[in-house]
């Protein structure tokens, strides 16, 4: 069985369709919607198909033992639970995000980390949801996402194939895309293991397979496309030196534009696998070939 096409909103994703490119804003906005809007604009101008955010309910996603642990932050020293609240965007912020994305013609969606966040995001009619690698074993969350009836992208970092199998069972195959990922930030090259893209293609032949990268540099993401990734996701930022745990593994806007542009070049150059003589080869062929056909060896 070959990989079947999936729809993210009105855009087909799968073999034969353009690679679907996601700019992962995540929490790189540091709770500032103006930074988020600038990243949306940068991603749209780069030619990305979508941007993605991370949505959490801090009281549900932060272990209770960590709530009162004090951390140094750009806003001073504060309890960890207060920091988690600080970097969450408000409902009004997401209304502004939704409005700007519609104006720019770019999709947006979230990776929800708890069921309340799913209910929150549903109000915005997202084209799909992403299951973060950390949530692969979160059965109640997977069930909540399946209940929405929307397309789901399942990331597979820090997971065994058996854990991925179980997650696939819970969310169902019908609207599923699966992303190869290694959850290290930034990820060492020797841990990327891009050949897992083929492993996932063989194991889940009905699902489009993609790549979610957290490495430094762009070449490995281009390689993922050449290996058959039908969608790719990279963290983006305005400045890799900004404060935040994901900034160092992110791509700045100039690099992201180059990433998207070169992905389109790779798509064009991969072709269809049918060997043929192209019209652009005719002049060199006439100039360089001694014979038009292989002649038998003379006696």
C-alpha positions, -999 to 999 in steps of 0.1 A, spaced: 0 0 0 14 34 -10 12 65 11 -22 83 8 -27 120 6 -39 139 36 -55 173 37 -44 201 61 -71 226 55 -73 230 18 -37 218 11 -29 182 1 1 167 19 17 135 7 37 120 -22 32 141 -54 22 172 -35 45 201 -27 64 196 6 43 212 33 67 235 53 59 244 89 76 272 108 75 261 145 72 293 166 65 273 196 72 295 226 100 314 210 77 345 213 84 345 250 48 355 257 50 386 235 24 385 207 42 412 188 72 389 184 48 361 174 33 384 147 67 393 134 76 356 131 44 349 113 52 376 88 87 363 83 74 327 78 48 339 53 74 359 33 97 329 33 70 309 16 60 286 45 27 268 44 20 271 82 33 283 115 28 263 147 25 273 184 27 253 216 -4 256 238 -3 246 275 -25 250 305 4 256 330 -14 242 360 -19 209 342 14 206 324 38 217 351 46 190 377 34 202 411 68 197 427 82 223 402 56 251 408 75 269 436 110 263 423 125 297 416 141 304 382 161 332 366 141 347 337 143 378 315 116 393 339 136 386 370 137 357 394 103 340 397 85 308 406 85 283 377 47 282 375 46 320 372 72 317 344 50 291 326 21 315 328 42 344 316 51 327 283 15 316 274 -3 337 249 -39 349 258 -71 343 239 -69 379 226 -33 372 214 -45 342 194 -73 362 179 -46 386 166 -26 356 154 -56 342 136 -64 375 120 -28 381 108 -25 346 94 -57 350 74 -45 383 60 -12 367 49 -27 334 36 -7 312 59 -22 285 81 -16 282 118 -22 254 144 -9 242 177 6 213 195 -16 210 226 -1 196 258 -34 190 276 -71 185 270 -81 220 281 -57 234 254 -75 213 228 -108 228 238 -93 263 238 -78 258 203 -110 243 188 -126 277 190 -102 289 162 -111 260 138 -75 249 132 -67 229 101 -49 202 121 -32 194 154 4 184 162 12 157 188 45 168 204 70 140 209 66 145 247 29 136 243 32 103 224 23 83 255 -4 107 268 -35 86 261 -62 110 274 -47 138 252 -46 115 221 -82 106 227 -92 142 229 -74 151 197 -90 122 179 -124 133 190 -120 166 172 -120 148 138 -92 169 125 -60 159 108 -32 150 132 6 152 128 23 128 152 59 135 161 80 105 172 109 118 191 121 100 223 97 71 215 101 34 206 83 20 176 60 1 199 50 34 216 44 50 182 23 19 172 1 25 203 -3 62 196 -13 54 160 -39 30 173 -53 57 196 -55 86 171 -64 64 140 -49 62 106 -75 80 86 -63 116 91 -28 109 103 7 121 93 38 109 111 70 129 116 104 115 123 122 135 150 150 133 176 142 153 207 174 170 215 178 208 213 200 213 193 203 177 181 238 163 173 241 151 137 249 116 147 215 113 164 194 125 135 192 91 119 174 103 88 171 68 74 143 63 99 121 82 74 123 51 52 116 29 83 84 48 90 74 47 54 77 9 54 60 5 88 31 29 82 26 28 44 -8 45 44 5 76 62 25 105 47 58 107 65 77 139 73 105 153 94 106 176 124 142 188 129 160 204 158 195 205 145 218 234 137 220 241 100 198 234 70 215 207 49 200 178 69 165 191 64 171 193 26 184 157 29 152 147 46 132 160 17 155 141 -7 148 110 13 110 114 8 98 136 37 64 150 25 64 177 51 90 194 73 90 214 104 118 236 118 118 259 148 121 296 138 131 327 157 140 363 151 173 359 169 190 327 180 206 347 208 172 355 224 164 340 258 146 306 256 152 269 256 144 264 219 162 294 204 196 277 198 179 250 178 159 274 157 164 290 123 164 328 118 142 343 91 169 347 65 179 310 68 143 299 69 136 317 36 166 299 21 154 266 35 120 269 18 135 282 -15 159 253 -17 132 227 -7 113 239 -38 144 235 -59 149 200 -46 112 191 -54 117 203 -89 150 184 -94 138 151 -80 115 145 -109 94 114 -114 120 87 -117 114 80 -154 146 79 -174 143 100 -206 163 122 -229 154 158 -223 151 185 -250 179 204 -232 202 174 -239 197 174 -277 223 200 -286 250 184 -264 241 150 -277 245 161 -314 278 178 -305 294 151 -283 281 117 -295 299 99 -323 271 75 -329 233 76 -323 231 39 -315 255 13 -301 271 -4 -331 281 -40 -331 318 -47 -325 336 -51 -358 348 -86 -366 
